[in-house]
């Protein structure tokens, strides 16, 4: 799916961008890395920047990018690949500072609590599970905690959803 979107972007770039100088691509990439202001430029330049950023988001190698661009017979292949190769690590590092990826789960914990409050302001004696998920956001070195409580039924619902996701991942990994 992600590769499909990238392939569509490559096709759009190939159709919209005819001739573009290698120095222009190099300067666009440098401006992207160094500037804090939003991009203002032509559609063609915006497409080239988007292509380079999407390649960095996917952590593509220069060879993978070149293979994809060669398949579309893009006239700007060499210029984009050379620029990408020169700035790939900087781009990936820059993207990590804005959190373009989901956090990684690093730890999960749980404990039981014996009381739960209801809307009627009366206490109901029922066990409640308190779950804490510790995750590491993109570009950060310190994990963040997310804590929530749930009843037995809510925990069973959560377990069902997790099991469904696990089954789907298993099916998808078998197809690959």
C-alpha positions in Angstrom: 0.0 0.0 0.0 2.8 2.5 0.9 4.8 1.5 -2.1 1.6 1.9 -4.3 1.2 5.5 -3.0 4.9 6.2 -3.7 4.6 4.8 -7.2 1.6 7.0 -7.8 3.7 10.0 -6.6 6.5 9.0 -9.0 4.0 8.9 -11.9 2.6 12.3 -11.0 6.1 13.8 -10.8 7.1 12.2 -14.1 4.0 13.7 -15.8 4.3 17.2 -14.2 8.1 17.7 -14.1 9.7 17.9 -17.5 13.2 19.3 -17.2 14.7 20.3 -13.9 18.3 21.2 -13.2 20.3 19.1 -10.7 21.5 22.2 -8.9 17.8 23.3 -8.5 17.0 19.9 -6.8 20.1 20.2 -4.6 19.1 23.7 -3.5 15.5 22.6 -2.9 16.7 19.9 -0.6 19.1 22.1 1.2 16.4 24.7 1.7 14.1 22.0 3.0 16.6 20.9 5.6 17.7 24.4 6.7 14.4 26.4 6.5 11.8 26.7 9.2 9.3 28.4 6.9 6.8 26.6 4.7 7.7 25.8 1.1 6.7 28.4 -1.5 7.5 27.5 -5.1 6.2 25.9 -8.2 4.2 22.8 -8.4 7.1 20.9 -10.0 9.4 21.9 -7.2 6.8 20.9 -4.6 6.5 17.5 -6.2 10.2 16.9 -6.2 10.4 17.9 -2.6 7.5 15.6 -1.7 9.1 12.7 -3.6 12.4 13.2 -1.7 10.6 13.5 1.7 8.4 10.4 1.0 11.5 8.4 0.1 13.2 9.5 3.4 10.0 8.7 5.4 10.1 5.1 3.9 13.9 5.0 4.6 14.5 4.0 1.0 18.0 3.4 0.0 19.4 5.3 -3.0 19.3 2.1 -5.0 15.6 1.5 -4.2 14.8 5.1 -5.2 16.7 4.8 -8.4 15.0 1.6 -9.3 11.6 3.1 -8.8 12.4 6.2 -10.7 14.0 4.3 -13.6 10.9 2.2 -13.9 8.9 5.4 -14.7 11.6 6.6 -17.0 11.8 9.9 -15.2 14.1 12.5 -16.7 15.2 13.8 -13.3 16.2 10.4 -11.9 20.0 11.0 -11.6 19.6 14.4 -10.1 17.1 13.3 -7.5 19.0 10.1 -6.6 22.3 12.0 -6.2 20.7 14.7 -4.0 18.8 12.1 -2.0 22.0 10.1 -1.5 23.8 13.2 -0.2 21.1 14.3 2.2 19.3 11.1 3.1 20.6 10.8 6.7 19.9 14.5 7.4 16.3 14.2 6.0 15.6 11.1 8.1 16.9 12.8 11.2 14.8 16.0 10.5 11.7 13.9 10.0 12.3 12.1 13.3 12.1 15.5 15.1 8.5 16.0 13.9 7.3 12.5 14.9 6.3 11.2 11.5 6.2 7.6 12.9 4.1 6.0 15.5 5.6 5.5 18.9 7.2 2.2 19.7 5.8 0.3 22.6 8.7 -0.6 25.0 6.9 -1.9 28.1 3.4 -2.8 29.4 2.4 -3.3 33.0 -0.9 -4.0 34.8 -2.2 -4.1 38.4 -5.6 -4.7 40.0 -7.6 -2.3 41.9 -10.7 -3.2 44.0 -13.0 -0.2 43.6 -14.7 1.5 40.8 -16.8 4.6 41.0 -20.1 4.8 39.1 -22.0 7.8 37.8 -24.4 7.6 40.8 -21.6 8.5 43.1 -21.8 5.2 44.8 -18.9 2.8 44.9 -19.2 -0.6 43.4 -16.9 -3.4 44.5 -15.6 -4.7 41.3 -12.0 -5.5 40.3 -10.6 -3.1 37.8 -7.4 -3.6 35.8 -5.1 -0.7 35.5 -2.9 -1.0 32.4 0.2 1.1 31.7 1.7 1.2 28.3 5.2 2.8 28.1 6.0 4.0 24.6 9.0 5.8 22.9 7.8 8.6 20.6 9.7 9.1 17.3 12.7 11.3 17.8 12.6 11.2 21.7 14.9 9.4 24.1 12.5 9.3 27.1 9.5 7.0 27.1 6.0 8.3 27.9 3.4 6.4 29.9 -0.2 6.0 29.0 -2.4 4.6 31.8 -6.0 3.5 31.7 -8.4 1.3 33.7 -10.9 -1.2 32.5 -13.4 -3.6 33.8 -13.4 -7.3 33.0 -15.7 -6.9 30.1 -13.7 -3.9 28.7 -10.6 -6.0 29.1 -12.2 -8.8 27.1 -13.2 -6.4 24.4 -9.6 -5.1 24.2 -8.3 -8.6 24.1 -10.6 -9.4 21.2 -9.5 -6.4 19.2 -5.8 -7.2 19.8 -6.4 -10.8 18.8 -8.1 -9.6 15.5 -5.2 -7.3 14.8 -2.7 -10.1 15.5 -4.6 -12.4 13.1 -4.6 -9.8 10.3 -0.9 -9.2 10.7 -0.3 -13.0 10.6 -2.4 -13.3 7.4 -0.6 -10.3 5.8 2.9 -11.6 6.7 2.0 -15.0 5.1 1.2 -13.3 1.8 4.5 -11.5 1.7 
